[in-house]
Amino acid sequence: MEKKRILIITQEMDPYLALTEASKIANELPKYMLESGMEIRVLMPKFGTINERRHRLHEVVRLSGINVIINDEDYPLVIKVASLPGARLQVYFLDNEDFFKRKLVFHDENNKFFEDNSDRMIFFCKGCLETVRKFGWAPDIIHCFGWMTSLIPMYLKTTYKDDPIFTNTKVVYSVFDNEFKDTLKSDFTTKLAISEDISKKHIDYFKAGDNTSLLIGGSQFADALVVGDILDAKVSSHLKKTKGKKVLKIESKIETPVQVFGDFYQNIISN
């Protein structure tokens, strides 16, 4: 029997970057799935706060060289890799000097939301899917953690819907409490339309440009959801109207055993 393939796409992962409890899940989950006999790969941004020497990152030349286009601007994608401590598992980091060289994550030294956070998100989401295509590695499940990954479910249902790499892929999106209270730049919805397959009806879910709309958009196009017990009221209302998706509910104040996620994956794959 072929091993099932799980791709974790996350904006944070312990020990590289820990902003929320999701960083711990993103660390423990792939280790557990690997021990369970699955093939695992992890993608995350290479924020400037991540120490390359300490974590022994090095460039993967054969994967680098993709140009990600955002609003007719070309941005080179550099792929770096490191071994996750305590596991025979590689984590791939997506890097670009314009977006990830700075030594801060989402806010500047005055706690102002970076104006290009929307561009950084689009670059990361599109870059992840292009990287998987370059792997030539067809995942059975893609699990997205964090607001920076919220466009991936929609891209898989539109721009990449006919790509043979993703033909049998199910996408899981984690829906937790809002992580930021800012708003993305007004041109965000124009830039996120990376192909003609993306129409106004797709864009409308994200158009407010706030964390709430990103959670709603990500959950709308995902095949399955991991849902926390503390949610924005608008997000909670939207999820109540959402039908036909498998849902794993978890409690934010109680550490969820990683095998619960493993069982959830198996349930998704087997149906």
Backbone bond lengths (Angstrom), bond angles and torsions (degrees), N, CA, C in turn:
res aa  C-N    CA-C-N  psi(-1)  N-CA   C-N-CA  omega(-1)  CA-C   N-CA-C  phi
1 M - - - 1.461 - - 1.538 110.21 -
2 E 1.336 116.49 133.49 1.453 120.31 178.70 1.524 110.76 -69.14
3 K 1.328 114.57 143.11 1.455 119.04 176.36 1.526 109.70 -69.22
4 K 1.326 116.20 139.62 1.450 120.75 174.78 1.527 109.20 -74.45
5 R 1.316 114.65 146.70 1.464 120.44 -175.59 1.527 110.48 -111.06
6 I 1.318 115.24 125.22 1.469 121.66 -179.68 1.524 108.60 -118.81
7 L 1.322 116.31 126.73 1.457 121.85 175.52 1.523 108.83 -110.26
8 I 1.320 115.96 122.42 1.467 121.57 174.66 1.527 107.71 -99.33
9 I 1.330 116.70 123.16 1.463 121.12 173.79 1.516 107.29 -116.25
10 T 1.309 116.38 119.93 1.464 120.56 -171.81 1.519 110.87 -143.02
11 Q 1.319 116.80 149.87 1.462 120.06 175.95 1.523 111.68 -89.24
12 E 1.326 116.71 -7.78 1.464 120.36 178.98 1.518 110.16 -150.67
13 M 1.332 114.18 149.88 1.460 119.50 179.51 1.529 108.37 -161.65
14 D 1.288 115.45 126.15 1.450 121.25 175.35 1.541 107.95 -69.43
15 P 1.329 122.04 133.90 1.464 128.22 10.86 1.531 114.57 -97.38
16 Y 1.316 118.40 8.91 1.464 120.80 -173.99 1.519 112.65 -77.67
17 L 1.331 116.31 -42.50 1.460 121.66 179.19 1.515 108.29 -155.58
18 A 1.326 116.69 125.47 1.467 121.13 -179.09 1.526 109.06 -127.01
19 L 1.336 116.04 102.22 1.455 122.14 178.97 1.522 111.59 -105.72
20 T 1.335 116.59 -35.46 1.456 122.26 -178.85 1.525 109.02 -139.33
21 E 1.334 115.45 -179.24 1.464 120.34 178.21 1.524 112.23 -64.09
22 A 1.327 116.67 -19.93 1.468 120.39 179.30 1.518 111.60 -61.55
23 S 1.340 117.25 -27.37 1.468 120.07 -179.59 1.521 111.31 -63.63
24 K 1.335 116.27 -33.96 1.471 120.73 179.28 1.530 110.50 -72.41
25 I 1.347 115.59 -42.18 1.470 119.64 177.96 1.527 109.77 -62.33
26 A 1.348 115.50 -43.33 1.463 120.24 -178.33 1.524 111.56 -64.46
27 N 1.324 117.32 -23.31 1.464 121.45 176.44 1.526 111.73 -82.46
28 E 1.320 116.93 -47.07 1.464 120.99 -172.48 1.530 113.06 -79.45
29 L 1.331 116.55 -33.55 1.462 120.68 -175.24 1.527 113.21 -62.61
30 P 1.346 119.31 -50.80 1.464 117.75 -179.63 1.526 113.27 -63.42
31 K 1.330 117.30 -32.03 1.471 120.15 176.85 1.524 110.01 -62.64
32 Y 1.316 115.95 -45.96 1.467 120.53 -179.33 1.523 110.88 -63.85
33 M 1.334 116.57 -44.43 1.455 120.23 -178.34 1.526 111.00 -65.47
34 L 1.314 116.87 -35.42 1.468 121.30 176.80 1.526 110.24 -63.47
35 E 1.337 115.82 -45.18 1.469 120.59 178.73 1.520 111.86 -66.56
36 S 1.345 116.30 -22.14 1.464 121.19 178.84 1.522 112.50 -83.85
37 G 1.335 116.42 1.68 1.457 120.23 175.88 1.506 115.62 94.33
38 M 1.336 117.32 15.95 1.460 119.89 178.77 1.529 110.63 -100.64
39 E 1.345 115.82 157.35 1.459 120.80 172.17 1.524 107.72 -86.20
40 I 1.323 115.91 131.75 1.468 120.65 -174.94 1.520 110.71 -127.91
41 R 1.314 115.90 137.00 1.465 120.99 168.37 1.527 108.09 -134.68
42 V 1.322 115.28 149.81 1.466 121.37 -177.85 1.520 109.08 -128.64
43 L 1.334 116.69 134.35 1.459 122.84 175.52 1.523 109.03 -122.80
44 M 1.337 116.37 137.62 1.460 120.75 175.35 1.524 109.36 -153.08
45 P 1.354 118.54 163.27 1.465 120.21 177.34 1.518 110.67 -71.34
46 K 1.327 115.80 149.02 1.466 119.50 176.23 1.535 107.94 -97.06
47 F 1.343 114.84 74.81 1.462 119.94 178.63 1.528 110.38 -60.42
48 G 1.334 115.54 150.58 1.461 120.37 -178.26 1.513 114.08 -64.81
49 T 1.334 116.91 -14.50 1.464 120.51 177.69 1.534 112.02 -77.36
50 I 1.328 117.44 -12.03 1.470 121.12 -179.05 1.524 109.06 -83.89
51 N 1.311 116.15 120.74 1.462 121.88 -176.54 1.531 109.70 -79.14
52 E 1.332 115.70 110.92 1.458 119.85 -175.59 1.527 112.25 -67.37
53 R 1.315 116.57 -37.79 1.472 118.93 -178.37 1.517 110.84 -69.56
54 R 1.330 117.06 -46.13 1.460 120.63 -178.07 1.529 111.20 -62.18
55 H 1.327 116.05 -40.61 1.462 119.50 -176.64 1.530 113.20 -95.35
56 R 1.332 115.92 3.35 1.467 122.50 173.68 1.526 112.86 58.03
57 L 1.319 114.78 49.00 1.451 119.51 174.83 1.516 110.26 -78.54
58 H 1.306 117.08 144.84 1.457 120.99 171.44 1.517 109.57 -145.67
59 E 1.331 115.46 152.11 1.465 119.85 -176.09 1.522 111.53 -72.19
60 V 1.330 114.91 141.83 1.462 121.74 173.19 1.530 106.25 -101.01
61 V 1.315 116.36 95.45 1.464 121.27 -172.03 1.525 111.71 -61.48
62 R 1.324 117.39 -37.32 1.468 120.35 -176.70 1.532 112.05 -66.81
63 L 1.337 117.48 -21.30 1.460 121.40 179.39 1.528 112.83 -98.72
64 S 1.317 116.19 -21.76 1.460 120.11 179.47 1.531 109.84 -75.03
65 G 1.316 116.09 168.83 1.456 119.89 175.86 1.512 114.82 104.56
66 I 1.336 117.21 -5.43 1.463 120.10 174.79 1.529 108.09 -73.31
67 N 1.315 116.97 140.24 1.458 121.04 172.25 1.518 108.80 -105.20
68 V 1.315 116.74 124.45 1.464 122.06 178.45 1.528 107.75 -98.47
69 I 1.321 115.68 123.63 1.462 120.42 -177.43 1.525 109.89 -96.66
70 I 1.334 115.19 127.22 1.467 121.80 175.09 1.522 107.36 -127.52
71 N 1.321 115.96 112.99 1.466 120.81 178.26 1.534 111.66 54.02
72 D 1.325 116.07 46.17 1.474 124.67 178.15 1.525 114.12 71.68
73 E 1.316 117.68 6.65 1.469 120.92 175.09 1.522 109.17 -102.19
74 D 1.334 116.41 134.86 1.467 121.83 179.49 1.522 110.74 -93.62
75 Y 1.335 116.10 131.26 1.457 121.45 177.28 1.527 108.95 -126.99
76 P 1.343 117.65 118.80 1.467 119.73 -179.07 1.521 111.85 -68.11
77 L 1.315 115.72 138.58 1.460 122.51 179.56 1.523 108.95 -104.43
78 V 1.320 115.54 124.64 1.461 121.87 176.47 1.526 108.04 -111.38
79 I 1.331 116.75 132.02 1.454 121.43 -179.58 1.526 109.13 -108.71
80 K 1.329 115.36 127.67 1.459 121.56 176.26 1.530 108.43 -120.62
81 V 1.301 116.34 161.12 1.458 119.62 -175.39 1.525 109.87 -140.94
82 A 1.319 115.49 151.36 1.467 122.42 174.68 1.520 107.87 -148.03
83 S 1.313 115.96 154.74 1.467 120.52 175.78 1.519 108.85 -87.51
84 L 1.323 116.57 131.14 1.459 120.99 179.40 1.521 109.43 -69.78
85 P 1.331 118.06 124.93 1.470 119.73 179.60 1.520 112.28 -55.38
86 G 1.317 115.91 133.62 1.458 121.08 177.37 1.509 114.99 83.31
87 A 1.333 117.05 9.42 1.470 119.59 -179.28 1.521 110.02 -153.14
88 R 1.315 115.91 150.65 1.464 120.66 174.31 1.523 107.78 -87.93
89 L 1.313 113.59 69.68 1.459 120.54 -170.77 1.519 108.94 -144.40
90 Q 1.325 115.99 134.56 1.452 120.46 179.99 1.527 111.15 -101.84
91 V 1.333 114.31 139.12 1.462 121.84 175.59 1.522 107.34 -110.62
92 Y 1.330 116.15 127.36 1.459 121.57 179.97 1.521 109.60 -100.15
93 F 1.337 115.48 132.58 1.465 122.11 -177.05 1.521 109.78 -112.11
94 L 1.337 116.28 129.68 1.455 121.32 177.67 1.525 108.76 -93.65
95 D 1.330 115.46 125.20 1.459 120.29 -173.54 1.528 110.68 -127.93
96 N 1.320 113.90 152.56 1.456 122.77 173.85 1.523 107.31 -162.68
97 E 1.322 117.05 134.06 1.464 120.57 -174.53 1.520 112.75 -62.54
98 D 1.313 117.67 -37.58 1.467 120.47 -178.34 1.529 111.89 -65.79
99 F 1.329 116.18 -35.21 1.458 119.96 -170.49 1.525 115.41 -103.39
100 F 1.314 118.77 -29.79 1.460 119.01 -169.18 1.533 115.61 -126.82
101 K 1.318 117.83 6.01 1.463 118.99 -179.44 1.530 112.08 -74.76
102 R 1.318 117.61 -31.78 1.466 122.17 -175.57 1.536 111.34 -58.57
103 K 1.309 116.27 151.13 1.470 121.74 -174.68 1.523 113.08 -90.21
104 L 1.306 117.28 25.53 1.458 123.15 175.97 1.527 107.33 -134.17
105 V 1.323 117.26 159.40 1.465 119.61 -171.58 1.527 111.73 -91.95
106 F 1.347 118.38 -74.45 1.462 120.71 -176.92 1.527 113.80 -116.03
107 H 1.337 117.93 -16.62 1.463 122.51 -177.38 1.525 109.92 -126.92
108 D 1.356 116.19 149.13 1.461 119.78 178.57 1.524 110.90 -80.10
109 E 1.328 116.26 -174.80 1.464 120.79 -176.22 1.522 113.05 -64.65
110 N 1.337 117.31 -16.25 1.468 122.03 176.20 1.527 111.88 -99.83
111 N 1.334 115.78 14.01 1.464 124.11 179.47 1.537 112.24 64.26
112 K 1.331 116.01 28.05 1.464 121.22 176.15 1.527 108.89 -93.47
113 F 1.315 115.42 132.58 1.460 122.54 179.40 1.534 109.08 -60.28
114 F 1.323 116.94 129.04 1.459 119.78 -179.60 1.535 110.52 -59.99
115 E 1.330 115.87 134.17 1.464 120.30 -178.05 1.525 112.23 -64.36
116 D 1.326 117.22 -26.75 1.463 119.50 -177.60 1.531 113.12 -97.01
117 N 1.344 117.55 17.67 1.469 118.65 179.77 1.537 112.18 -60.11
118 S 1.338 116.43 -32.22 1.469 118.53 178.10 1.525 110.58 -67.35
119 D 1.337 116.85 -41.86 1.461 120.61 177.57 1.538 110.39 -64.04
120 R 1.306 115.97 -39.91 1.463 120.47 179.23 1.528 110.58 -62.31
121 M 1.336 116.36 -39.89 1.459 120.34 179.09 1.524 111.33 -66.98
122 I 1.335 117.25 -46.33 1.463 120.77 -179.85 1.526 109.80 -61.69
123 F 1.325 116.27 -44.37 1.470 120.91 177.92 1.527 110.69 -58.22
124 F 1.320 116.21 -45.46 1.468 120.12 -178.03 1.525 111.37 -65.78
125 C 1.334 117.30 -47.22 1.467 120.29 -177.32 1.525 111.79 -64.02
126 K 1.313 116.29 -48.48 1.463 119.36 179.12 1.528 110.21 -66.77
127 G 1.338 116.08 -40.47 1.467 120.30 179.97 1.509 112.76 -61.65
128 C 1.339 116.91 -37.36 1.473 120.73 178.11 1.525 110.86 -61.54
129 L 1.333 116.75 -47.37 1.455 119.95 -176.67 1.527 111.62 -69.46
130 E 1.336 117.15 -34.69 1.461 120.12 175.74 1.528 111.01 -68.55
131 T 1.328 116.68 -34.40 1.460 120.64 177.95 1.526 110.74 -66.38
132 V 1.330 116.94 -42.26 1.463 120.69 178.00 1.530 110.00 -62.14
133 R 1.310 116.75 -39.72 1.471 120.30 176.66 1.522 110.41 -61.44
134 K 1.325 116.27 -40.03 1.469 119.72 179.84 1.525 111.15 -70.30
135 F 1.344 116.92 -32.00 1.470 120.47 172.40 1.535 110.24 -57.79
136 G 1.344 115.48 -36.34 1.456 120.35 -169.98 1.516 110.83 67.91
137 W 1.313 114.44 34.21 1.477 122.84 -171.42 1.519 107.93 -122.20
138 A 1.327 117.45 107.76 1.463 121.89 -174.07 1.526 110.96 -86.71
139 P 1.334 118.45 110.44 1.473 120.39 -178.64 1.524 112.60 -79.09
140 D 1.326 115.99 142.82 1.466 120.21 172.82 1.523 110.09 -77.07
141 I 1.333 115.66 -36.65 1.466 121.07 178.97 1.524 109.09 -135.79
142 I 1.327 115.65 137.08 1.463 121.97 167.38 1.515 106.52 -114.72
143 H 1.330 116.67 121.38 1.468 121.11 178.89 1.524 108.19 -109.44
144 C 1.334 115.73 120.47 1.463 122.65 -176.10 1.521 111.39 -103.32
145 F 1.328 115.50 127.07 1.464 122.38 177.65 1.524 109.57 -116.68
146 G 1.338 117.30 126.64 1.460 121.27 172.03 1.514 114.03 98.36
147 W 1.341 115.76 154.69 1.460 121.06 -176.20 1.520 112.47 -63.05
148 M 1.332 117.77 -27.67 1.462 119.98 179.88 1.524 112.66 -66.16
149 T 1.323 117.61 -15.39 1.463 121.49 -179.61 1.528 112.74 -99.92
150 S 1.324 117.65 3.29 1.468 121.28 -167.81 1.522 114.48 -66.94
151 L 1.326 118.56 -19.49 1.465 120.98 179.79 1.530 112.23 -83.20
152 I 1.311 117.06 -17.47 1.466 120.14 -174.09 1.530 113.20 -60.63
153 P 1.347 120.11 -46.26 1.468 118.08 178.25 1.529 112.74 -57.28
154 M 1.339 116.91 -40.78 1.465 120.30 179.42 1.526 111.49 -68.08
155 Y 1.322 117.81 -41.46 1.462 120.54 178.07 1.522 111.45 -61.51
156 L 1.328 116.57 -38.32 1.466 120.07 179.35 1.529 111.72 -66.63
157 K 1.331 117.10 -29.94 1.465 120.91 -179.33 1.524 112.62 -87.86
158 T 1.321 117.36 -5.97 1.466 120.91 -177.18 1.531 110.77 -126.26
159 T 1.317 116.87 -87.38 1.462 122.10 -174.48 1.524 113.24 -56.04
160 Y 1.335 117.26 -39.08 1.465 121.17 -174.14 1.529 112.97 -105.90
161 K 1.326 117.38 15.30 1.473 120.07 -173.17 1.531 113.47 -65.50
162 D 1.330 117.25 -26.78 1.461 120.66 -178.71 1.526 113.06 -102.52
163 D 1.326 116.85 6.20 1.461 119.93 -180.00 1.529 109.19 -76.58
164 P 1.333 118.40 124.66 1.475 120.67 -177.19 1.529 114.07 -60.27
165 I 1.323 118.10 -24.22 1.469 120.98 177.94 1.530 110.67 -62.78
166 F 1.332 116.83 -32.29 1.462 121.03 -174.21 1.534 113.68 -108.91
167 T 1.334 117.06 11.80 1.462 121.01 -176.02 1.524 113.38 -53.69
168 N 1.326 116.29 -43.38 1.469 120.89 -175.69 1.527 113.28 -107.89
169 T 1.321 116.59 15.29 1.464 120.92 -176.31 1.525 111.68 -81.18
170 K 1.329 116.03 133.55 1.458 122.80 170.32 1.525 107.80 -105.92
171 V 1.319 116.23 136.57 1.461 119.43 -178.51 1.527 110.71 -109.90
172 V 1.326 114.63 130.37 1.464 123.06 178.20 1.526 107.78 -108.19
173 Y 1.316 116.80 134.35 1.458 120.87 179.22 1.523 109.43 -122.86
174 S 1.329 115.99 131.81 1.469 121.21 179.02 1.524 109.99 -89.25
175 V 1.316 116.22 126.45 1.461 122.39 -177.99 1.521 108.71 -114.29
176 F 1.327 115.55 105.59 1.457 120.64 179.97 1.531 109.34 -121.16
177 D 1.304 116.38 -170.17 1.461 121.36 -179.84 1.529 110.08 -65.66
178 N 1.336 116.67 155.08 1.461 121.23 179.24 1.524 111.27 -56.38
179 E 1.345 115.37 138.84 1.456 121.07 -179.14 1.527 112.45 -101.79
180 F 1.337 117.31 -16.72 1.468 119.11 176.90 1.522 109.59 -145.87
181 K 1.316 115.87 156.07 1.464 121.62 -176.76 1.527 111.44 -112.67
182 D 1.324 115.77 12.44 1.462 121.18 -177.96 1.523 110.43 -92.51
183 T 1.338 115.41 -178.65 1.465 121.54 178.11 1.518 109.06 -128.67
184 L 1.314 116.23 136.55 1.455 120.86 177.76 1.528 109.67 -70.17
185 K 1.319 116.21 159.11 1.472 120.74 -178.49 1.525 111.00 -58.04
186 S 1.330 115.99 151.07 1.460 121.32 -173.11 1.528 113.59 -63.48
187 D 1.344 117.98 -22.53 1.461 119.87 179.55 1.531 112.71 -84.24
188 F 1.315 116.33 4.36 1.462 121.85 -178.96 1.523 112.49 -54.68
189 T 1.335 116.55 -47.12 1.466 119.19 -175.12 1.529 112.25 -69.08
190 T 1.318 117.36 -25.76 1.464 120.05 175.07 1.519 110.09 -71.31
191 K 1.314 116.51 -43.37 1.467 121.64 -176.49 1.523 113.07 -71.66
192 L 1.332 117.57 -31.33 1.466 118.63 -176.00 1.525 112.63 -69.92
193 A 1.341 116.72 -16.81 1.467 120.33 179.06 1.526 109.21 -78.69
194 I 1.325 115.99 83.98 1.464 121.16 -173.07 1.526 112.82 -83.54
195 S 1.326 118.09 -3.75 1.460 121.20 176.96 1.523 109.43 -154.65
196 E 1.332 115.92 167.56 1.459 120.74 179.81 1.525 112.16 -71.20
197 D 1.330 117.30 -12.56 1.464 121.03 177.83 1.527 112.03 -71.05
198 I 1.332 115.98 -17.29 1.466 120.27 -177.99 1.523 109.02 -92.77
199 S 1.318 115.14 114.92 1.464 120.79 -175.44 1.531 110.84 -105.49
200 K 1.324 114.72 178.65 1.461 120.64 179.05 1.526 111.29 -59.24
201 K 1.334 117.61 -37.02 1.470 119.69 -178.12 1.530 111.23 -65.42
202 H 1.342 117.11 -30.10 1.464 120.23 175.46 1.526 110.13 -73.34
203 I 1.333 114.49 -45.68 1.467 120.68 -176.02 1.525 112.04 -64.66
204 D 1.327 117.07 -33.81 1.465 120.94 -174.39 1.528 113.16 -57.20
205 Y 1.320 117.60 -30.46 1.465 119.24 179.57 1.529 111.43 -65.16
206 F 1.334 117.39 -27.82 1.464 122.06 -174.87 1.528 113.30 -103.43
207 K 1.336 117.76 -4.86 1.458 121.40 -162.74 1.522 114.85 -62.38
208 A 1.331 119.14 -26.06 1.474 119.84 179.29 1.525 111.71 -67.59
209 G 1.323 116.69 -23.20 1.465 120.18 175.96 1.510 114.91 70.54
210 D 1.335 117.37 14.26 1.467 119.20 177.19 1.526 109.21 -105.96
211 N 1.335 116.18 174.67 1.456 120.65 -176.58 1.530 111.16 -61.47
212 T 1.330 116.66 -37.08 1.460 121.03 179.78 1.531 111.20 -59.98
213 S 1.327 117.13 -46.82 1.465 120.07 -178.32 1.528 111.44 -67.88
214 L 1.325 117.79 -32.13 1.467 120.31 177.15 1.524 110.51 -66.37
215 L 1.328 116.43 -41.02 1.463 120.25 177.32 1.527 111.11 -64.72
216 I 1.323 116.15 -40.72 1.466 120.49 178.78 1.526 110.36 -65.39
217 G 1.336 116.71 -45.48 1.453 120.32 179.04 1.514 112.87 -63.16
218 G 1.330 116.38 -44.83 1.460 119.79 178.88 1.518 111.89 -61.26
219 S 1.321 116.21 -42.29 1.472 120.24 -178.09 1.520 111.73 -72.05
220 Q 1.329 117.26 -31.37 1.467 120.80 -178.33 1.533 111.59 -62.16
221 F 1.320 117.23 -39.59 1.463 120.78 -172.58 1.523 113.86 -100.36
222 A 1.321 117.76 -4.42 1.464 120.84 177.75 1.525 110.37 -76.26
223 D 1.326 115.92 155.80 1.468 121.41 176.58 1.526 111.50 -84.92
224 A 1.335 116.06 -28.07 1.465 121.32 -179.22 1.521 108.43 -148.31
225 L 1.336 115.88 157.35 1.461 121.06 -173.96 1.519 111.43 -131.36
226 V 1.338 114.77 142.34 1.460 121.58 165.68 1.519 105.43 -107.15
227 V 1.322 117.29 118.69 1.463 121.33 -169.45 1.524 110.94 -119.37
228 G 1.326 115.69 125.51 1.451 121.07 175.39 1.517 111.54 -79.23
229 D 1.327 116.87 167.45 1.466 120.77 -176.92 1.525 113.27 -89.44
230 I 1.340 117.70 -6.35 1.463 121.23 176.54 1.517 107.55 -115.16
231 L 1.341 116.46 110.39 1.456 120.92 -175.44 1.524 110.97 -135.30
232 D 1.320 115.63 153.52 1.455 121.61 170.03 1.528 108.37 -60.93
233 A 1.321 116.83 143.72 1.468 121.13 -175.54 1.528 112.34 -59.43
234 K 1.343 117.54 -38.44 1.458 120.59 179.69 1.524 111.11 -67.34
235 V 1.323 115.84 -38.24 1.461 120.18 178.27 1.523 109.74 -65.76
236 S 1.310 115.77 -45.65 1.467 120.86 179.73 1.524 110.95 -59.73
237 S 1.325 116.70 -41.45 1.457 121.44 179.19 1.525 111.09 -64.50
238 H 1.329 116.33 -41.49 1.463 120.08 178.97 1.530 110.90 -63.96
239 L 1.328 117.22 -42.31 1.459 120.48 -177.48 1.526 111.58 -64.94
240 K 1.329 116.64 -31.57 1.467 120.20 178.72 1.529 111.51 -65.71
241 K 1.326 115.92 -26.21 1.468 120.78 179.70 1.527 112.08 -89.14
242 T 1.321 115.79 -11.54 1.466 120.44 -176.32 1.523 110.20 -81.06
243 K 1.316 116.21 125.69 1.456 121.32 -177.67 1.532 110.57 -119.46
244 G 1.328 115.07 155.44 1.452 120.43 171.31 1.507 116.11 80.97
245 K 1.326 117.84 12.14 1.463 120.69 178.04 1.527 110.30 -111.94
246 K 1.298 116.22 143.27 1.465 120.25 172.87 1.525 108.01 -75.17
247 V 1.318 116.59 137.35 1.465 120.97 -175.32 1.525 110.11 -131.04
248 L 1.322 115.29 130.84 1.463 121.51 171.98 1.519 106.92 -110.39
249 K 1.348 117.04 116.87 1.459 120.95 179.28 1.523 109.59 -96.53
250 I 1.331 115.67 133.85 1.461 119.84 179.21 1.523 109.55 -130.34
251 E 1.307 115.92 155.30 1.467 121.78 179.66 1.519 109.46 -97.77
252 S 1.330 115.46 129.98 1.459 120.58 -173.47 1.525 113.32 -67.76
253 K 1.331 117.13 -29.56 1.463 119.44 -176.51 1.526 112.80 -92.84
254 I 1.324 116.12 0.92 1.465 120.10 179.49 1.525 108.02 -122.03
255 E 1.325 116.59 127.85 1.461 120.85 -178.76 1.532 109.64 -68.55
256 T 1.319 115.34 118.62 1.463 120.54 -177.91 1.525 110.14 -82.67
257 P 1.337 118.85 124.61 1.466 120.81 177.75 1.525 110.37 -59.04
258 V 1.332 116.51 137.29 1.464 119.17 -175.55 1.527 112.18 -64.30
259 Q 1.334 117.22 -23.56 1.471 118.03 179.51 1.523 111.97 -65.13
260 V 1.346 116.74 -22.70 1.467 120.24 176.14 1.534 109.82 -63.55
261 F 1.329 115.96 -41.30 1.457 120.21 176.76 1.528 109.94 -66.71
262 G 1.321 116.53 -40.48 1.456 120.66 178.57 1.519 112.05 -59.21
263 D 1.322 116.36 -43.90 1.473 120.74 177.53 1.534 110.76 -63.96
264 F 1.326 115.66 -37.11 1.467 120.78 178.99 1.530 109.99 -63.81
265 Y 1.324 116.95 -44.59 1.462 121.17 176.83 1.527 110.97 -57.96
266 Q 1.325 115.62 -46.69 1.459 119.82 -177.85 1.526 110.99 -60.61
267 N 1.323 115.06 -38.32 1.463 120.46 178.84 1.524 111.33 -65.39
268 I 1.336 116.41 -37.99 1.465 121.13 179.34 1.529 110.42 -68.50
269 I 1.332 116.05 -44.67 1.459 121.23 -176.96 1.518 111.89 -66.72
270 S 1.318 116.34 -36.25 1.459 120.38 -173.80 1.530 113.80 -81.22
271 N 1.342 116.79 -5.17 1.477 119.73 -178.93 1.529 110.67 -119.09
